[in-house]
């Protein structure tokens, strides 16, 4: 079963980026995320949408 809500570490691994880069993308609002307490979370659907936009050539 795929996780619906992912951590920064999980997203970083999935995208094969560093956690720092992933964190920056989320903090800057380029990758949609939300905070629970001090921890960022990313919805899998938002991540898939983000990837589709990149595939269509949209800029970050």
C-alpha angles and dihedrals in degrees: 000000000000118000114249093201119042134193124231088256092052093048091047091052092045093051092037092235131128117269088241092057091046091048091052092050091053095043091050091050094243091118112040112241141146136214128241103191104314095335126096121222130188125204113232090228091055090049092051090049090050090053092049091053090051090049089055089055099255114157123240 
